[in-house]
Amino acid sequence: MKKALLLTLLLASCSEIMYLNVEQMLPPEIMPDHAVRSVGVVSNFSQNNVVVADHYTIVLPCDADTIKEEVALTFANANMMDRVAVLDSVLYHPDSTGTHLLSQEEVHDLCELLDVEMIYSIDFACLIYNPGSRLISRPLNAYLCSRIYTPEKNGTSVASVIDKEILEYWVDNTDEIAELIPLVPGQLAKSAIEPYLPTWKERERIFYYDRFNYNLREAKVYVNEGYWEEAATHWRKLLQSKSRMQRFEGAFNMALYYEMTDSIDKALSSLELAKEASTRIDRQGNTIQYIDTMYVTQYRGVLKKRQKEIKQIEEYMEKM
C-alpha cells in the first residue's frame, strides 16, 4: 500500500506540457521587389473567360466592373497605397476566352496612363455551383485569378499570380444563391489583396508546467493573462535551481518568452541552455542524456522559421 501511494505521488509530481494559442503577424505571400506606393486596378477578363465546367455544374461569371471597383476600394481602405486608380475599360475584346498576360510595354503604358507604380490585373472571377441532390446543401465556390505587375526596375520584371479557390458557401436552393451574389464581389476583393498584406494567424505553442512547483504554477497564471514579463520573472528563477529538470524547464519556457517579445536570437540561445541542462559528461567523457529533447529540436525549427518571417515583415515595412 505504501509503495502504491509513493508511486502515485511520484507520478503526480511529473511536469506537464501545456498548450497555448498565440497570434502572430505573418509576412505577405507576395513581397514587392521594391517600394510601391500606388496601384492601378484593371479588368483583364470577359464573361467568356471562366473555368470550363461540365453539364453537372453551373457557372455564374462575376461582373468585371463590380469586382474591379471592390478591389480598388479594398486597396484604398487598407491604407497601404498613397494612390489607387481604376481603368474604366477592359484591356481586350469582350469575346476573348483566354487569359491575356500583359507585356512589359503594356505594363509601362498602363502605369503611365494611370500614374501608378504597379498594375493589379483581374484575369477572371466566377461562381461555380454543383446542384447535386435536392436533399442536402451543395457547395457554391467563388474563384478569382489575379496578377500583379510592376514595370522593369533594375532590369527586373515582376508578374506574380494568385489563382486559387477563394471562398466557399453552402446553399440549399437557387434563391440562396441570388442572395449571396451581391455579397461575393466585396468578399472576393478582400481575399484578393490579402496575399499582398501582412496577416495574423493563430499558432500553437507549448511550455512546461508543474502544479507542485511554485514558480511554474505562478508563471502559468501570468501566461494565461498575457503578462509575459511576470511569467519570465518566475521562469528565470528556475535557471538557478539545483534540479536539472527545473533548469531545463526554465530555459525552455524562457525561449517562449523571448519569442513572444520578438527576441528570436535570445530564444535560440535559451534552447541551447535547455539542451545543456538535459545532459552531462561522465568521467569517461561520455554524454549522458537525462531529459528527452524532442520538443527542443522541434521548437528550434519553429524559431528559425519565425526568424525569417520577422525579417520579411521588417523588409516589407521598410518598403512601405
N, C-alpha and C positions, 0 to 999 in steps of 0.2 A: 504493500500500500504506500509506504514511504517512497519507494523507488518510482512508482507511478506518479505520485504527486510531484516529486523532484523533476521528472521528465516533462510533466505538464508545465511547470514553471519555467523550465529552460526553453521550451518551445514558445511559450507566451512572450518571452523576452526577446525573441528574434526580431530583427528590423523588418520593416515592410517597405515595399515600393509604392509610392503614392503617385497618382496620375493627375496632371494639371493641363488644362487647355489655355493657351495664350494666343493673343492676336499679334501678328507680325506684318509689317509692311513689306510687300514683295516688289521687286523692280518690274517695269513694264516688260511684256513679252517681246515687244519690238522697240529697240533702242535706236533713236536717230543718230546718224553718223556725225552730225554737227548740230549746233544750236538752231532751232527752228521756232520762230515766233509768230508765224502767220500760215494759214492753210486755206486752200480753195477746195470746195466740195463740188464734185461734178457727177452727173449721171452718165454711166457708160454701158447701159443695158436697155433693152426694149422688152415689150410684153412677150416676144417670142424667145428671148434669151433666158430660158429657165431650164432646170434639170429635166431630163427625159423621164417620163413616168409611164407605167403600163395601164391597161384598162381597169385595173383594180384600184387605181389611185387617182385622186382629183388634184389638179394643180391650180392654184389660185395666185397668179402673179401679183406682187405688190405694186402699188403705184410709184413710179420712179420719182416723181416730183415730191411726193409726200415723204418718202424715205430720205431724199436729199435734204429737204428742209429740216427734218427732225435731226439728222446727223449734224448739220451745221449748227442748229440750236444747242445740241448737246455739247459740241466743242466749245461754243461760246459760254455756256453755263458752267463748264468745268474750269473756266478761268486759266486755261493752260496756254492760250494764244492771245497775242495783242490784237490780231485781226483775223476774222473769219469771213470769207467771201463765198458766194454761191454763183455758179454758172447757170444761167436760165435755161439754155438749150441742152439737148442731148448731144453727145460727141459724134455719133454716126447714125446712119439711116435707121429709122424706127423698125424696119422689117428685118434687120440683121438678126441672125440666130447664134452667132459665135461670139466668144469673148475677144475683145479687142485690146491688146496690150499697147499702151502708149509708147511712142518712140521718144527719144531724148529731144528731138526737135519739137514734138507736140508738147512735151512737158515744159520746155523753155517758153514756148509761145503762150501756153496757158498761165504760167507763172507771171509772165509779163502782162498779159491781159488782165489778170485778177489782182496783180500787185501782191503776190504772195511768194513764200519760200518753199511751199510743199503743196502737192496735189493729193487729195483723198478721192479716189475713184470708186464708185459703187458699180460693181460689174453685174450683179443680179441679186434679186431678193424675191422670195416666193413662199407661199404656204403649200404644204403637201398634206393631204388628208386621205386616210385609208378608211372607207366606210365600214368594212368588216361586218361583224354581226350586229344586229339591232339590239341585242340583249345586254351588251356591255359597252363601256366607254371606249372610244377609239382615239388614237393619238393624232394631234394636229401639230405638225412641226413647221417652224419658221426657219428658213435658211437665208443666209446672206453671204455673198462673196465680195470682198472689197480689197483694193490695193492702195498702197501709199507710195507716192513718187516724190523724189527730190531731184532737182537739176544736178548736173555734174558739178562736183566740187572737189578740187584737187585730183581731178581725173577719175573720180568715183561716182558711179550712178547707182541709185538705190531704188529698188522696186520690191517692196515686201507684200506678202499676200496673207490674208486670213480667209480661209474657205472651210467652213465647218457649220454643223448644226448649232444654231444659236439658242433657240427657245423650244420648249415642248409643252403642249397643253393636252388635256384630256377632255373630250366633249362627248355628249350623248346624242346630239342631233344637229341638223344644219342651222337651226335657229341660234344655237350657242356659237356657231362659227361666225354668223353675221354679227353677233355682239362683240366677238373678240377682234375682228378685222380692224376696227378703228384704233384699237389699243396696240396692235402689233408694231406699227412703224416706230412709235416712240420707244418701245422696249427693245426693238432691234437696234435702234440708233444708240441707245445707252450701252448695249452689249458690244456694239461695233467699235466703239472707241476705247473700250477697256484695255485692249492689248497695248495701247499707247500711253497708258497711265499707270502709276503705281497702284497696287491694290492691297487690301487687307485680307489675310487668311488666318483661320484658326488652326493652330498646330498643337500636337500633344507633346508634353514634356514629363519627365519623371524626377523624383527626388526621394531621398531616404528618410524614413520616419520610424521612431520607436517610442511608443507611449510610455515606456518606463524611463526614458531619458529626458530630463528636464529641458535641455537646450533644443533637442529635436522636436519635443512636444510644443514648446513655446513658438519655435520658428514656424511650425505648420499653421498655427493660428494667424501669424502675420502674413504668411503666404496666401492664405485664403482671403485675407482682406486687401491684398495687393501692397503691403508695406515691406518692400524688399530690403530696405536698409536695416530695419529692425530684425528681419529674419536673418540677414547676414551677420548681425552682431552675435547672435546665438551660434550660428554655424562656425564662425571664426574661433569661438571658444573650444570647439571640438578639435581644432588643429593642434592644440597643445596637450591633448589627452594622452595618457599612458596607454590607452587601449588602441591597438592597431585598427580595429574595426571602426572606432569612433573617428579616428583621424581620416580614415578612408571616406567615411560618410560625410564628414565635414568638408573635405576637399571636393568631393563630387557635387555636393549641394552648392558650394561656393561657385562652381563652374556655371551652374544655372543662374545664380545671382549675377555673375558677370555678363552672361548672355542677355539677361533682361535689361542690363544697363549698357548694352552695345559695346562691351569691352571684350571682344572675342579673343584677342591675344591673351588676356589675363585668364579667360575661361579655359583656353587650351593649356595654359601653364598649370592651372588648378587641377586639371585632369591628370597631368603628369605627377602632381603630388599624390593624387589618389592612387595612381599606379605604383608609385614608390611605397606607399603605405601598405599595399597589398602583398608585398614580397619582402624577403630578407635574404642575405647571403650567409650561408653557414660556414663553419670553419674550413671546410674543404673547398670553398669557393663556389658551391652550387647555389643556384637561385631556387628558393622555396616559395611556392605560391600559396598564400594563406586565404586569399579572397578572390572570388570569381570577378574578372574584369570585363565580362562580356558587354555590360552596359557602358563602360568607359570607352571601349572600342567603337561601339555604335554611336555614342554621343560625340566622339571626336569627328567622325564623318559628317554628322549633322552640323557641327560648328564650322567645319571647313566650308560646307555649302553656304551656311549663313554668312560667313565672312565675305564670300564672293557676292552674295546678294546685297549686302550693305555697301560694298564698293560700287556696284552698279547703280544703286539708288543715289549715292553721292554724286556719281558722274552725271546721272540724269538731272539732278537738281542744279548742278553747275551749268549744264546746257540750257536749262530753262531760265 
